[in-house]
Amino acid sequence: MNSASPEHDRFAALKIIGIYALVGGLWIYFSDTILGRLAHDPVLMKYIAISKGLLFIIIPASVLYILIHRHINRSSRSIRI
């Protein structure tokens, strides 16, 4: 199978989505669990939850960037060969 084929691209996209979903799900589960154990003040919980939400955007976006960048590099290398 040619690594630049549509089938390969679909598999790569599904793999990226799966990793994103796994990272996002683990983030939500563990960050909510830790937040519930550490913060009991409602005001503090609000600020921590906002920070947690912002990190939820930054961390998975970074993971997506890395995965997509790696896929593009591998695809472009296989086309040149």
C-alpha positions in Angstrom: 0.0 0.0 0.0 1.4 3.4 -1.0 1.7 5.6 2.2 0.2 8.5 0.3 -3.0 6.6 -0.6 -6.4 7.8 0.5 -6.8 4.7 2.6 -3.6 5.5 4.5 -4.8 9.1 4.9 -8.1 7.9 6.4 -6.3 5.6 8.8 -4.0 8.4 9.8 -6.9 10.7 10.4 -8.7 8.1 12.5 -5.6 7.5 14.5 -5.2 11.2 15.2 -8.8 11.5 16.2 -8.5 8.5 18.5 -5.4 9.9 20.2 -7.1 13.2 20.6 -10.2 11.6 22.1 -8.1 9.5 24.5 -6.0 12.5 25.6 -9.1 14.6 26.0 -11.1 12.0 27.9 -8.2 11.3 30.3 -7.7 15.0 30.8 -11.4 15.5 31.7 -11.5 12.5 34.0 -8.3 13.0 35.9 -8.5 16.8 36.1 -12.0 16.7 37.5 -11.0 14.0 40.0 -8.0 16.0 41.2 -10.0 19.3 41.3 -12.7 17.7 43.4 -10.1 16.4 45.9 -8.0 19.6 46.1 -10.5 22.5 46.1 -13.5 22.9 48.3 -13.9 26.6 48.1 -16.4 27.4 45.3 -14.6 30.6 44.2 -11.3 28.7 44.0 -13.0 25.8 42.1 -14.3 28.3 39.6 -10.8 29.8 38.8 -9.2 26.3 38.7 -12.0 25.1 36.4 -11.4 28.0 34.1 -7.7 27.4 34.0 -8.3 23.7 33.5 -10.6 24.5 30.6 -7.9 26.7 29.0 -5.3 24.0 29.4 -7.8 21.5 27.9 -7.7 23.7 24.7 -3.9 24.2 24.7 -2.7 20.6 25.5 -4.9 18.7 22.9 -4.3 21.4 20.3 -0.6 20.8 20.8 -1.0 17.0 20.5 -3.0 17.5 17.3 -0.4 19.8 15.9 2.4 17.3 16.6 0.4 14.4 15.2 -0.6 16.2 12.0 2.9 17.6 11.5 4.4 14.1 11.8 1.8 12.7 9.3 2.5 15.5 6.8 6.2 15.0 7.1 5.9 11.2 6.6 3.6 11.6 3.6 5.9 14.2 1.9 8.9 11.9 2.5 7.1 9.0 0.9 6.1 11.0 -2.1 9.7 12.2 -2.7 11.1 8.6 -2.6 
